[in-house]
């Protein structure tokens, strides 16, 4: 599949083993780690990542929802980890869709700033943050499509790494709607 002429790959698996230039972490505002994909990335990437997150916090404070920061990949195959904070789903009346779209777009901006050409996303906000996965997948695809149409040739591959079948199917369906 392609999205704005850029290869789009949907992978069923573990984001910590992806060989993309950058992988994206579904972090929380503290940037100090957590469970889910956040825990997995910090476990696999090692303490260097947390050390860099602490320095970012000291310099600019916490990361508000929709924003993104970048660290090295530590021991991961990926050279970079983009830490973004998705919205907590509160029923959909609090602009959660805008915040989620910003999380994807700001993650792409941080990766573009370091000239990463391949980037792997998890399904941001659809775990502990409770965002309905079908809705989140559509927001994700549209946000990436908008970013790529405004930033031609910024990436060669966008990858979604999905941890279970239901999530994979939701992103597959969303990808088809924007083909
Ligand atoms: N690889 C890919 N996807 C994963 C992995 C992994 N190793 N581990 C979990 N996931 C998936 C989950 O199954 C879910 O589909 O990532 C998606 C996002 O779920 P969470 O990790 O719970 O992230 P989120 O919903 O954005 O909640 C963020 O949870 O872990 C804490 O510190 C984090 O407070 C923050 C909150």
Backbone and ligand atoms as CSV (ligand in chain L), in Angstrom:
chain,resi,resn,atom,element,x,y,z
A,1,UNK,N,N,0.842,-1.198,0.000
A,1,UNK,CA,C,0.000,0.000,0.000
A,1,UNK,C,C,0.881,1.254,0.000
A,2,UNK,N,N,0.280,2.350,-0.439
A,2,UNK,CA,C,1.007,3.634,-0.399
A,2,UNK,C,C,0.111,4.718,0.180
A,3,UNK,N,N,0.719,5.742,0.741
A,3,UNK,CA,C,-0.026,6.885,1.287
A,3,UNK,C,C,0.719,8.131,0.814
A,4,UNK,N,N,0.066,8.907,-0.056
A,4,UNK,CA,C,0.736,10.064,-0.683
A,4,UNK,C,C,2.055,9.643,-1.340
A,5,UNK,N,N,2.028,8.481,-1.980
A,5,UNK,CA,C,3.220,8.038,-2.717
A,5,UNK,C,C,4.311,7.441,-1.854
A,6,UNK,N,N,4.053,7.341,-0.538
A,6,UNK,CA,C,5.061,6.773,0.383
A,6,UNK,C,C,4.602,5.364,0.777
A,7,UNK,N,N,5.562,4.448,0.815
A,7,UNK,CA,C,5.216,3.059,1.135
A,7,UNK,C,C,4.611,2.980,2.545
A,8,UNK,N,N,3.472,2.312,2.642
A,8,UNK,CA,C,2.802,2.129,3.931
A,8,UNK,C,C,2.801,0.644,4.243
A,9,UNK,N,N,3.353,0.299,5.399
A,9,UNK,CA,C,3.470,-1.111,5.769
A,9,UNK,C,C,2.717,-1.346,7.076
A,10,UNK,N,N,1.880,-2.344,7.110
A,10,UNK,CA,C,1.213,-2.725,8.361
A,10,UNK,C,C,1.841,-4.024,8.829
A,11,UNK,N,N,2.399,-4.025,10.018
A,11,UNK,CA,C,3.102,-5.198,10.545
A,11,UNK,C,C,2.401,-5.662,11.821
A,12,UNK,N,N,2.211,-6.938,11.935
A,12,UNK,CA,C,1.653,-7.520,13.165
A,12,UNK,C,C,2.842,-7.945,14.009
A,13,UNK,N,N,3.117,-7.238,15.111
A,13,UNK,CA,C,4.295,-7.654,15.880
A,13,UNK,C,C,4.713,-6.659,16.936
A,14,UNK,N,N,5.986,-6.682,17.260
A,14,UNK,CA,C,6.575,-5.950,18.384
A,14,UNK,C,C,7.410,-4.788,17.844
A,15,UNK,N,N,7.055,-3.596,18.228
A,15,UNK,CA,C,7.747,-2.413,17.682
A,15,UNK,C,C,9.208,-2.349,18.130
A,16,UNK,N,N,9.554,-2.994,19.247
A,16,UNK,CA,C,10.937,-2.846,19.755
A,16,UNK,C,C,11.958,-3.562,18.865
A,17,UNK,N,N,11.510,-4.444,17.987
A,17,UNK,CA,C,12.489,-5.164,17.143
A,17,UNK,C,C,12.500,-4.629,15.713
A,18,UNK,N,N,11.797,-3.521,15.478
A,18,UNK,CA,C,11.716,-2.985,14.104
A,18,UNK,C,C,13.031,-2.331,13.715
A,19,UNK,N,N,13.401,-2.502,12.443
A,19,UNK,CA,C,14.666,-1.920,11.990
A,19,UNK,C,C,14.447,-0.589,11.276
A,20,UNK,N,N,13.410,0.123,11.642
A,20,UNK,CA,C,13.171,1.449,11.055
A,20,UNK,C,C,14.185,2.455,11.610
A,21,UNK,N,N,14.383,3.571,10.898
A,21,UNK,CA,C,15.306,4.603,11.407
A,21,UNK,C,C,14.804,5.119,12.757
A,22,UNK,N,N,13.469,5.296,12.845
A,22,UNK,CA,C,12.878,5.810,14.089
A,22,UNK,C,C,11.659,4.966,14.448
A,23,UNK,N,N,11.507,4.722,15.748
A,23,UNK,CA,C,10.244,4.107,16.192
A,23,UNK,C,C,9.587,5.092,17.152
A,24,UNK,N,N,8.279,5.020,17.228
A,24,UNK,CA,C,7.523,5.981,18.041
A,24,UNK,C,C,7.009,5.289,19.295
A,25,UNK,N,N,7.183,5.957,20.410
A,25,UNK,CA,C,6.736,5.453,21.703
A,25,UNK,C,C,5.454,6.169,22.103
A,26,UNK,N,N,4.469,5.407,22.561
A,26,UNK,CA,C,3.231,5.984,23.114
A,26,UNK,C,C,3.491,6.239,24.594
A,27,UNK,N,N,4.047,7.409,24.860
A,27,UNK,CA,C,4.523,7.737,26.208
A,27,UNK,C,C,3.432,8.439,27.010
A,28,UNK,N,N,3.803,8.875,28.206
A,28,UNK,CA,C,2.920,9.772,28.971
A,28,UNK,C,C,3.686,11.068,29.201
A,29,UNK,N,N,2.984,12.053,29.700
A,29,UNK,CA,C,3.568,13.401,29.785
A,29,UNK,C,C,4.827,13.463,30.629
A,30,UNK,N,N,4.961,12.541,31.589
A,30,UNK,CA,C,6.157,12.577,32.449
A,30,UNK,C,C,7.408,12.177,31.662
A,31,UNK,N,N,7.239,11.416,30.605
A,31,UNK,CA,C,8.379,10.877,29.817
A,31,UNK,C,C,9.247,9.919,30.647
A,32,UNK,N,N,8.727,9.474,31.778
A,32,UNK,CA,C,9.569,8.620,32.643
A,32,UNK,C,C,9.222,7.143,32.525
A,33,UNK,N,N,8.518,6.774,31.456
A,33,UNK,CA,C,8.224,5.351,31.239
A,33,UNK,C,C,6.862,4.972,31.811
A,34,UNK,N,N,6.502,3.725,31.519
A,34,UNK,CA,C,5.185,3.249,31.975
A,34,UNK,C,C,5.022,1.794,31.584
A,35,UNK,N,N,3.810,1.423,31.228
A,35,UNK,CA,C,3.565,0.034,30.837
A,35,UNK,C,C,3.519,-0.084,29.319
A,36,UNK,N,N,2.713,-0.981,28.830
A,36,UNK,CA,C,2.461,-1.107,27.390
A,36,UNK,C,C,3.696,-0.948,26.519
A,37,UNK,N,N,3.493,-0.211,25.428
A,37,UNK,CA,C,4.623,-0.054,24.486
A,37,UNK,C,C,5.729,0.804,25.115
A,38,UNK,N,N,5.337,1.724,25.995
A,38,UNK,CA,C,6.318,2.572,26.698
A,38,UNK,C,C,7.269,1.689,27.514
A,39,UNK,N,N,6.687,0.790,28.260
A,39,UNK,CA,C,7.508,-0.118,29.061
A,39,UNK,C,C,8.387,-1.001,28.189
A,40,UNK,N,N,7.814,-1.481,27.104
A,40,UNK,CA,C,8.562,-2.386,26.218
A,40,UNK,C,C,9.767,-1.684,25.588
A,41,UNK,N,N,9.558,-0.439,25.160
A,41,UNK,CA,C,10.652,0.303,24.509
A,41,UNK,C,C,11.762,0.626,25.508
A,42,UNK,N,N,11.371,1.052,26.704
A,42,UNK,CA,C,12.407,1.347,27.710
A,42,UNK,C,C,13.140,0.073,28.126
A,43,UNK,N,N,12.428,-1.023,28.244
A,43,UNK,CA,C,13.090,-2.289,28.618
A,43,UNK,C,C,14.084,-2.709,27.535
A,44,UNK,N,N,13.637,-2.651,26.300
A,44,UNK,CA,C,14.494,-3.124,25.195
A,44,UNK,C,C,15.601,-2.122,24.861
A,45,UNK,N,N,15.306,-0.834,25.044
A,45,UNK,CA,C,16.282,0.198,24.659
A,45,UNK,C,C,17.323,0.493,25.724
A,46,UNK,N,N,17.003,0.160,26.950
A,46,UNK,CA,C,17.966,0.344,28.033
A,46,UNK,C,C,17.919,1.733,28.657
A,47,UNK,N,N,18.722,1.932,29.694
A,47,UNK,CA,C,18.653,3.144,30.526
A,47,UNK,C,C,19.028,4.438,29.808
A,48,UNK,N,N,19.770,4.343,28.714
A,48,UNK,CA,C,20.186,5.575,28.015
A,48,UNK,C,C,18.961,6.386,27.581
A,49,UNK,N,N,17.924,5.682,27.171
A,49,UNK,CA,C,16.729,6.389,26.672
A,49,UNK,C,C,16.094,7.183,27.807
A,50,UNK,N,N,15.946,6.544,28.974
A,50,UNK,CA,C,15.341,7.231,30.118
A,50,UNK,C,C,16.215,8.409,30.553
A,51,UNK,N,N,17.507,8.225,30.477
A,51,UNK,CA,C,18.453,9.296,30.856
A,51,UNK,C,C,18.230,10.521,29.953
A,52,UNK,N,N,18.058,10.258,28.672
A,52,UNK,CA,C,17.833,11.379,27.743
A,52,UNK,C,C,16.468,12.019,27.989
A,53,UNK,N,N,15.495,11.193,28.347
A,53,UNK,CA,C,14.155,11.743,28.655
A,53,UNK,C,C,14.228,12.659,29.876
A,54,UNK,N,N,15.014,12.246,30.859
A,54,UNK,CA,C,15.156,13.077,32.072
A,54,UNK,C,C,15.760,14.440,31.704
A,55,UNK,N,N,16.735,14.412,30.805
A,55,UNK,CA,C,17.397,15.674,30.403
A,55,UNK,C,C,16.403,16.576,29.668
A,56,UNK,N,N,15.574,15.940,28.837
A,56,UNK,CA,C,14.557,16.729,28.103
A,56,UNK,C,C,13.580,17.352,29.101
A,57,UNK,N,N,13.173,16.576,30.076
A,57,UNK,CA,C,12.253,17.084,31.105
A,57,UNK,C,C,12.877,18.261,31.856
A,58,UNK,N,N,14.164,18.107,32.162
A,58,UNK,CA,C,14.848,19.165,32.933
A,58,UNK,C,C,14.903,20.457,32.101
A,59,UNK,N,N,15.051,20.254,30.781
A,59,UNK,CA,C,15.200,21.433,29.903
A,59,UNK,C,C,13.860,22.070,29.572
A,60,UNK,N,N,12.827,21.207,29.314
A,60,UNK,CA,C,11.582,21.820,28.810
A,60,UNK,C,C,10.328,21.374,29.551
A,61,UNK,N,N,10.515,20.637,30.633
A,61,UNK,CA,C,9.336,20.198,31.400
A,61,UNK,C,C,8.678,18.989,30.759
A,62,UNK,N,N,7.464,18.706,31.180
A,62,UNK,CA,C,6.796,17.490,30.694
A,62,UNK,C,C,6.334,17.696,29.249
A,63,UNK,N,N,5.933,16.592,28.614
A,63,UNK,CA,C,5.509,16.624,27.200
A,63,UNK,C,C,3.978,16.612,27.172
A,64,UNK,N,N,3.394,17.689,26.730
A,64,UNK,CA,C,1.922,17.744,26.790
A,64,UNK,C,C,1.293,16.890,25.675
A,65,UNK,N,N,0.084,16.432,25.866
A,65,UNK,CA,C,-0.562,15.582,24.868
A,65,UNK,C,C,-0.548,16.216,23.476
A,66,UNK,N,N,-0.195,15.394,22.491
A,66,UNK,CA,C,-0.131,15.896,21.112
A,66,UNK,C,C,1.260,16.311,20.710
A,67,UNK,N,N,2.145,16.509,21.700
A,67,UNK,CA,C,3.527,16.892,21.382
A,67,UNK,C,C,4.422,15.656,21.310
A,68,UNK,N,N,5.648,15.879,20.852
A,68,UNK,CA,C,6.600,14.766,20.680
A,68,UNK,C,C,8.016,15.265,20.885
A,69,UNK,N,N,8.839,14.386,21.477
A,69,UNK,CA,C,10.267,14.686,21.646
A,69,UNK,C,C,11.035,13.490,21.090
A,70,UNK,N,N,12.334,13.654,20.884
A,70,UNK,CA,C,13.126,12.573,20.282
A,70,UNK,C,C,14.370,12.287,21.108
A,71,UNK,N,N,14.665,10.978,21.234
A,71,UNK,CA,C,15.901,10.546,21.888
A,71,UNK,C,C,16.608,9.547,20.976
A,72,UNK,N,N,17.784,9.138,21.379
A,72,UNK,CA,C,18.442,8.057,20.635
A,72,UNK,C,C,17.644,6.766,20.870
A,73,UNK,N,N,18.042,5.733,20.162
A,73,UNK,CA,C,17.361,4.446,20.295
A,73,UNK,C,C,18.012,3.538,21.325
A,74,UNK,N,N,19.081,4.048,22.002
A,74,UNK,CA,C,19.741,3.195,23.013
A,74,UNK,C,C,20.204,1.894,22.389
A,75,UNK,N,N,19.805,0.782,22.939
A,75,UNK,CA,C,20.238,-0.538,22.443
A,75,UNK,C,C,19.330,-1.076,21.334
A,76,UNK,N,N,18.324,-0.316,20.961
A,76,UNK,CA,C,17.386,-0.783,19.927
A,76,UNK,C,C,18.036,-0.775,18.546
A,77,UNK,N,N,17.474,-1.519,17.597
A,77,UNK,CA,C,17.941,-1.447,16.200
A,77,UNK,C,C,17.680,-0.046,15.647
A,78,UNK,N,N,16.561,0.512,16.043
A,78,UNK,CA,C,16.203,1.866,15.566
A,78,UNK,C,C,17.187,2.887,16.122
A,79,UNK,N,N,17.565,3.833,15.268
A,79,UNK,CA,C,18.538,4.833,15.722
A,79,UNK,C,C,17.891,5.860,16.648
A,80,UNK,N,N,16.574,6.082,16.405
A,80,UNK,CA,C,15.872,7.126,17.162
A,80,UNK,C,C,14.604,6.556,17.789
A,81,UNK,N,N,14.221,7.148,18.920
A,81,UNK,CA,C,12.888,6.904,19.479
A,81,UNK,C,C,12.198,8.259,19.607
A,82,UNK,N,N,11.039,8.355,18.961
A,82,UNK,CA,C,10.213,9.562,19.129
A,82,UNK,C,C,9.204,9.246,20.219
A,83,UNK,N,N,9.189,10.059,21.257
A,83,UNK,CA,C,8.236,9.856,22.364
A,83,UNK,C,C,7.098,10.853,22.163
A,84,UNK,N,N,5.896,10.330,21.983
A,84,UNK,CA,C,4.756,11.224,21.841
A,84,UNK,C,C,3.711,10.860,22.877
A,85,UNK,N,N,2.865,11.817,23.201
A,85,UNK,CA,C,1.811,11.597,24.203
A,85,UNK,C,C,0.462,11.732,23.512
A,86,UNK,N,N,-0.253,10.619,23.438
A,86,UNK,CA,C,-1.577,10.661,22.836
A,86,UNK,C,C,-2.614,11.139,23.850
A,87,UNK,N,N,-3.820,11.397,23.402
A,87,UNK,CA,C,-4.888,11.834,24.307
A,87,UNK,C,C,-5.470,10.645,25.077
A,88,UNK,N,N,-5.926,10.918,26.270
A,88,UNK,CA,C,-6.756,9.924,26.972
A,88,UNK,C,C,-8.167,10.078,26.405
A,89,UNK,N,N,-8.805,8.967,26.018
A,89,UNK,CA,C,-10.158,9.039,25.452
A,89,UNK,C,C,-11.159,9.363,26.566
A,90,UNK,N,N,-11.889,10.475,26.374
A,90,UNK,CA,C,-12.897,10.840,27.388
A,90,UNK,C,C,-14.268,10.983,26.731
A,91,UNK,N,N,-14.515,10.175,25.704
A,91,UNK,CA,C,-15.852,10.210,25.094
A,91,UNK,C,C,-15.886,10.924,23.754
A,92,UNK,N,N,-14.814,11.662,23.437
A,92,UNK,CA,C,-14.740,12.255,22.100
A,92,UNK,C,C,-15.160,13.713,22.021
A,93,UNK,N,N,-15.614,14.314,23.119
A,93,UNK,CA,C,-16.023,15.731,23.059
A,93,UNK,C,C,-14.900,16.694,23.439
A,94,UNK,N,N,-13.724,16.131,23.693
A,94,UNK,CA,C,-12.635,17.012,24.150
A,94,UNK,C,C,-11.526,17.167,23.124
A,95,UNK,N,N,-11.912,17.176,21.847
A,95,UNK,CA,C,-10.890,17.308,20.785
A,95,UNK,C,C,-9.815,16.223,20.827
A,96,UNK,N,N,-10.204,15.048,21.308
A,96,UNK,CA,C,-9.221,13.952,21.340
A,96,UNK,C,C,-8.692,13.653,19.934
A,97,UNK,N,N,-9.552,13.808,18.931
A,97,UNK,CA,C,-9.104,13.513,17.562
A,97,UNK,C,C,-8.022,14.481,17.111
A,98,UNK,N,N,-8.162,15.754,17.491
A,98,UNK,CA,C,-7.146,16.758,17.108
A,98,UNK,C,C,-5.830,16.466,17.830
A,99,UNK,N,N,-5.929,16.127,19.099
A,99,UNK,CA,C,-4.708,15.830,19.876
A,99,UNK,C,C,-4.006,14.589,19.330
A,100,UNK,N,N,-4.793,13.585,18.968
A,100,UNK,CA,C,-4.195,12.364,18.403
A,100,UNK,C,C,-3.532,12.663,17.052
A,101,UNK,N,N,-4.206,13.438,16.228
A,101,UNK,CA,C,-3.621,13.800,14.924
A,101,UNK,C,C,-2.314,14.571,15.138
A,102,UNK,N,N,-2.301,15.467,16.111
A,102,UNK,CA,C,-1.076,16.222,16.414
A,102,UNK,C,C,0.046,15.317,16.891
A,103,UNK,N,N,-0.310,14.291,17.643
A,103,UNK,CA,C,0.728,13.357,18.106
A,103,UNK,C,C,1.409,12.694,16.910
A,104,UNK,N,N,0.621,12.291,15.917
A,104,UNK,CA,C,1.224,11.682,14.714
A,104,UNK,C,C,2.037,12.703,13.929
A,105,UNK,N,N,1.478,13.908,13.751
A,105,UNK,CA,C,2.177,14.917,12.933
A,105,UNK,C,C,3.454,15.407,13.618
A,106,UNK,N,N,3.387,15.633,14.921
A,106,UNK,CA,C,4.598,16.089,15.623
A,106,UNK,C,C,5.652,14.992,15.687
A,107,UNK,N,N,5.206,13.739,15.754
A,107,UNK,CA,C,6.178,12.627,15.705
A,107,UNK,C,C,6.894,12.624,14.357
A,108,UNK,N,N,6.133,12.818,13.293
A,108,UNK,CA,C,6.753,12.866,11.953
A,108,UNK,C,C,7.694,14.067,11.842
A,109,UNK,N,N,7.326,15.185,12.436
A,109,UNK,CA,C,8.210,16.364,12.402
A,109,UNK,C,C,9.529,16.100,13.115
A,110,UNK,N,N,9.478,15.494,14.314
A,110,UNK,CA,C,10.725,15.200,15.054
A,110,UNK,C,C,11.602,14.254,14.226
A,111,UNK,N,N,10.957,13.272,13.585
A,111,UNK,CA,C,11.756,12.308,12.804
A,111,UNK,C,C,12.338,12.981,11.559
A,112,UNK,N,N,11.540,13.851,10.939
A,112,UNK,CA,C,12.033,14.543,9.731
A,112,UNK,C,C,13.213,15.457,10.071
A,113,UNK,N,N,13.174,16.042,11.261
A,113,UNK,CA,C,14.253,16.955,11.690
A,113,UNK,C,C,15.605,16.243,11.794
A,114,UNK,N,N,15.574,14.936,12.026
A,114,UNK,CA,C,16.846,14.187,12.091
A,114,UNK,C,C,17.058,13.377,10.817
A,115,UNK,N,N,16.256,13.670,9.819
A,115,UNK,CA,C,16.362,13.040,8.498
A,115,UNK,C,C,16.160,11.520,8.515
A,116,UNK,N,N,15.343,11.080,9.467
A,116,UNK,CA,C,14.925,9.662,9.441
A,116,UNK,C,C,14.059,9.466,8.205
A,117,UNK,N,N,14.234,8.332,7.506
A,117,UNK,CA,C,13.460,8.093,6.277
A,117,UNK,C,C,12.409,6.996,6.458
A,118,UNK,N,N,12.609,6.181,7.475
A,118,UNK,CA,C,11.590,5.161,7.776
A,118,UNK,C,C,11.224,5.312,9.243
A,119,UNK,N,N,9.913,5.193,9.497
A,119,UNK,CA,C,9.421,5.406,10.860
A,119,UNK,C,C,8.329,4.384,11.159
A,120,UNK,N,N,8.340,3.860,12.376
A,120,UNK,CA,C,7.357,2.850,12.785
A,120,UNK,C,C,6.520,3.381,13.950
A,121,UNK,N,N,5.219,3.310,13.788
A,121,UNK,CA,C,4.282,3.771,14.816
A,121,UNK,C,C,3.588,2.582,15.485
A,122,UNK,N,N,3.329,2.705,16.801
A,122,UNK,CA,C,2.363,1.785,17.413
A,122,UNK,C,C,0.974,2.404,17.254
A,123,UNK,N,N,-0.013,1.739,17.774
A,123,UNK,CA,C,-1.375,2.283,17.745
A,123,UNK,C,C,-1.549,3.209,18.948
A,124,UNK,N,N,-1.214,4.449,18.771
A,124,UNK,CA,C,-1.172,5.419,19.879
A,124,UNK,C,C,-2.553,5.593,20.524
A,125,UNK,N,N,-2.580,5.606,21.826
A,125,UNK,CA,C,-3.766,5.905,22.663
A,125,UNK,C,C,-4.821,4.812,22.731
A,126,UNK,N,N,-4.643,3.697,22.008
A,126,UNK,CA,C,-5.736,2.696,21.978
A,126,UNK,C,C,-5.565,1.608,23.025
A,127,UNK,N,N,-4.559,1.735,23.871
A,127,UNK,CA,C,-4.401,0.765,24.962
A,127,UNK,C,C,-4.886,1.382,26.259
A,128,UNK,N,N,-3.972,1.708,27.121
A,128,UNK,CA,C,-4.336,2.262,28.446
A,128,UNK,C,C,-5.161,3.536,28.312
A,129,UNK,N,N,-4.963,4.259,27.208
A,129,UNK,CA,C,-5.679,5.549,27.068
A,129,UNK,C,C,-7.073,5.396,26.475
A,130,UNK,N,N,-7.426,4.173,26.096
A,130,UNK,CA,C,-8.824,3.864,25.818
A,130,UNK,C,C,-9.442,4.416,24.550
A,131,UNK,N,N,-8.640,4.914,23.642
A,131,UNK,CA,C,-9.202,5.480,22.411
A,131,UNK,C,C,-9.741,4.328,21.552
A,132,UNK,N,N,-10.996,4.408,21.099
A,132,UNK,CA,C,-11.544,3.309,20.261
A,132,UNK,C,C,-10.663,3.091,19.024
A,133,UNK,N,N,-10.238,1.870,18.813
A,133,UNK,CA,C,-9.182,1.623,17.825
A,133,UNK,C,C,-9.620,1.946,16.397
A,134,UNK,N,N,-10.878,1.696,16.063
A,134,UNK,CA,C,-11.318,1.994,14.684
A,134,UNK,C,C,-11.237,3.508,14.420
A,135,UNK,N,N,-11.673,4.294,15.417
A,135,UNK,CA,C,-11.608,5.761,15.263
A,135,UNK,C,C,-10.151,6.237,15.206
A,136,UNK,N,N,-9.336,5.680,16.104
A,136,UNK,CA,C,-7.924,6.103,16.178
A,136,UNK,C,C,-7.205,5.792,14.869
A,137,UNK,N,N,-7.501,4.651,14.288
A,137,UNK,CA,C,-6.817,4.254,13.047
A,137,UNK,C,C,-7.129,5.234,11.916
A,138,UNK,N,N,-8.373,5.676,11.843
A,138,UNK,CA,C,-8.749,6.653,10.792
A,138,UNK,C,C,-8.060,7.992,11.034
A,139,UNK,N,N,-8.018,8.423,12.298
A,139,UNK,CA,C,-7.322,9.687,12.619
A,139,UNK,C,C,-5.854,9.566,12.240
A,140,UNK,N,N,-5.258,8.435,12.546
A,140,UNK,CA,C,-3.827,8.227,12.261
A,140,UNK,C,C,-3.556,8.315,10.762
A,141,UNK,N,N,-4.331,7.590,9.962
A,141,UNK,CA,C,-4.097,7.569,8.524
A,141,UNK,C,C,-4.298,8.960,7.913
A,142,UNK,N,N,-5.344,9.659,8.338
A,142,UNK,CA,C,-5.585,10.995,7.773
A,142,UNK,C,C,-4.504,11.980,8.187
A,143,UNK,N,N,-4.052,11.891,9.433
A,143,UNK,CA,C,-2.999,12.808,9.910
A,143,UNK,C,C,-1.709,12.582,9.130
A,144,UNK,N,N,-1.361,11.341,8.913
A,144,UNK,CA,C,-0.125,11.029,8.178
A,144,UNK,C,C,-0.257,11.469,6.725
A,145,UNK,N,N,-1.422,11.239,6.149
A,145,UNK,CA,C,-1.656,11.654,4.761
A,145,UNK,C,C,-1.508,13.166,4.629
A,146,UNK,N,N,-2.086,13.923,5.565
A,146,UNK,CA,C,-1.968,15.392,5.527
A,146,UNK,C,C,-0.508,15.824,5.668
A,147,UNK,N,N,0.215,15.193,6.591
A,147,UNK,CA,C,1.618,15.577,6.796
A,147,UNK,C,C,2.429,15.300,5.524
A,148,UNK,N,N,2.247,14.123,4.951
A,148,UNK,CA,C,3.043,13.753,3.770
A,148,UNK,C,C,2.700,14.624,2.566
A,149,UNK,N,N,1.443,15.034,2.455
A,149,UNK,CA,C,1.112,15.874,1.290
A,149,UNK,C,C,1.715,17.276,1.462
A,150,UNK,N,N,1.989,17.665,2.706
A,150,UNK,CA,C,2.609,18.985,2.949
A,150,UNK,C,C,4.138,18.883,3.027
A,151,UNK,N,N,4.653,17.666,3.114
A,151,UNK,CA,C,6.116,17.481,3.241
A,151,UNK,C,C,6.562,16.382,2.271
A,152,UNK,N,N,6.554,16.752,0.998
A,152,UNK,CA,C,6.879,15.772,-0.043
A,152,UNK,C,C,8.288,15.204,0.175
A,153,UNK,N,N,8.439,13.913,-0.142
A,153,UNK,CA,C,9.754,13.255,-0.088
A,153,UNK,C,C,10.380,13.274,1.308
A,154,UNK,N,N,9.559,13.443,2.348
A,154,UNK,CA,C,10.158,13.475,3.699
A,154,UNK,C,C,10.472,12.068,4.196
A,155,UNK,N,N,9.665,11.087,3.762
A,155,UNK,CA,C,9.880,9.713,4.235
A,155,UNK,C,C,9.808,8.731,3.072
A,156,UNK,N,N,10.476,7.579,3.232
A,156,UNK,CA,C,10.356,6.547,2.192
A,156,UNK,C,C,9.410,5.427,2.645
A,157,UNK,N,N,9.225,5.306,3.964
A,157,UNK,CA,C,8.319,4.252,4.456
A,157,UNK,C,C,7.725,4.633,5.802
A,158,UNK,N,N,6.415,4.418,5.886
A,158,UNK,CA,C,5.710,4.599,7.166
A,158,UNK,C,C,5.210,3.222,7.567
A,159,UNK,N,N,5.524,2.799,8.787
A,159,UNK,CA,C,5.139,1.454,9.216
A,159,UNK,C,C,4.266,1.563,10.473
A,160,UNK,N,N,3.207,0.757,10.481
A,160,UNK,CA,C,2.430,0.616,11.716
A,160,UNK,C,C,2.708,-0.780,12.258
A,161,UNK,N,N,3.064,-0.857,13.511
A,161,UNK,CA,C,3.368,-2.149,14.126
A,161,UNK,C,C,2.271,-2.430,15.162
A,162,UNK,N,N,1.448,-3.432,14.856
A,162,UNK,CA,C,0.227,-3.634,15.617
A,162,UNK,C,C,0.305,-4.933,16.394
A,163,UNK,N,N,-0.105,-4.840,17.628
A,163,UNK,CA,C,0.240,-5.876,18.595
A,163,UNK,C,C,-0.796,-6.995,18.698
A,164,UNK,N,N,-1.971,-6.784,18.106
A,164,UNK,CA,C,-2.986,-7.851,18.141
A,164,UNK,C,C,-3.821,-7.789,16.865
A,165,UNK,N,N,-4.546,-8.870,16.597
A,165,UNK,CA,C,-5.272,-8.995,15.319
A,165,UNK,C,C,-6.330,-7.917,15.143
A,166,UNK,N,N,-7.062,-7.623,16.213
A,166,UNK,CA,C,-8.152,-6.642,16.100
A,166,UNK,C,C,-7.592,-5.281,15.701
A,167,UNK,N,N,-6.466,-4.923,16.338
A,167,UNK,CA,C,-5.847,-3.636,16.012
A,167,UNK,C,C,-5.332,-3.656,14.582
A,168,UNK,N,N,-4.709,-4.760,14.194
A,168,UNK,CA,C,-4.217,-4.879,12.820
A,168,UNK,C,C,-5.366,-4.679,11.831
A,169,UNK,N,N,-6.500,-5.351,12.080
A,169,UNK,CA,C,-7.634,-5.254,11.146
A,169,UNK,C,C,-8.193,-3.834,11.081
A,170,UNK,N,N,-8.180,-3.152,12.222
A,170,UNK,CA,C,-8.689,-1.766,12.240
A,170,UNK,C,C,-7.816,-0.863,11.372
A,171,UNK,N,N,-6.496,-1.058,11.452
A,171,UNK,CA,C,-5.593,-0.209,10.650
A,171,UNK,C,C,-5.633,-0.605,9.183
A,172,UNK,N,N,-5.839,-1.884,8.935
A,172,UNK,CA,C,-5.962,-2.348,7.540
A,172,UNK,C,C,-7.193,-1.697,6.889
A,173,UNK,N,N,-8.290,-1.668,7.637
A,173,UNK,CA,C,-9.532,-1.070,7.111
A,173,UNK,C,C,-9.340,0.434,6.911
A,174,UNK,N,N,-8.689,1.075,7.874
A,174,UNK,CA,C,-8.472,2.534,7.769
A,174,UNK,C,C,-7.555,2.854,6.590
A,175,UNK,N,N,-6.542,2.022,6.390
A,175,UNK,CA,C,-5.609,2.266,5.274
A,175,UNK,C,C,-6.346,2.166,3.941
A,176,UNK,N,N,-7.276,1.235,3.854
A,176,UNK,CA,C,-8.023,1.056,2.597
A,176,UNK,C,C,-8.885,2.284,2.303
A,177,UNK,N,N,-9.377,2.936,3.358
A,177,UNK,CA,C,-10.263,4.087,3.094
A,177,UNK,C,C,-9.486,5.272,2.517
A,178,UNK,N,N,-8.154,5.289,2.747
A,178,UNK,CA,C,-7.439,6.465,2.218
A,178,UNK,C,C,-6.632,6.124,0.980
A,179,UNK,N,N,-6.744,4.861,0.500
A,179,UNK,CA,C,-5.992,4.515,-0.730
A,179,UNK,C,C,-6.610,5.250,-1.905
L,1,LIG,N1,N,4.834,-3.275,20.142
L,1,LIG,C1,C,3.792,-2.703,19.479
L,1,LIG,N2,N,2.638,-2.349,20.065
L,1,LIG,C2,C,2.528,-2.592,21.396
L,1,LIG,C3,C,3.572,-3.183,22.168
L,1,LIG,C4,C,4.759,-3.524,21.475
L,1,LIG,N3,N,5.801,-4.079,22.091
L,1,LIG,N4,N,3.142,-3.269,23.459
L,1,LIG,C5,C,1.886,-2.784,23.492
L,1,LIG,N5,N,1.511,-2.378,22.256
L,1,LIG,C6,C,0.240,-1.810,21.801
L,1,LIG,C7,C,-0.971,-2.034,22.658
L,1,LIG,O1,O,-1.480,-3.354,22.478
L,1,LIG,C8,C,-1.894,-0.978,22.088
L,1,LIG,O2,O,-2.483,-1.461,20.889
L,1,LIG,O3,O,0.374,-0.394,21.760
L,1,LIG,C9,C,-0.928,0.165,21.718
L,1,LIG,C10,C,-0.949,1.350,22.667
L,1,LIG,O4,O,-1.188,0.893,23.998
L,1,LIG,P1,P,-0.404,1.520,25.263
L,1,LIG,O5,O,0.995,1.068,25.230
L,1,LIG,O6,O,-1.244,1.217,26.458
L,1,LIG,O7,O,-0.385,3.088,24.979
L,1,LIG,P2,P,-1.536,4.195,25.167
L,1,LIG,O8,O,-2.901,3.638,25.006
L,1,LIG,O9,O,-1.103,5.334,24.273
L,1,LIG,O10,O,-1.379,4.617,26.699
L,1,LIG,C11,C,-0.227,5.302,27.069
L,1,LIG,O11,O,0.229,3.795,28.864
L,1,LIG,O12,O,2.146,2.595,29.036
L,1,LIG,C12,C,1.510,3.724,29.481
L,1,LIG,O13,O,3.297,5.257,29.949
L,1,LIG,C13,C,2.236,4.971,29.050
L,1,LIG,O14,O,0.873,6.362,30.420
L,1,LIG,C14,C,1.116,5.965,29.091
L,1,LIG,C15,C,-0.067,5.157,28.567
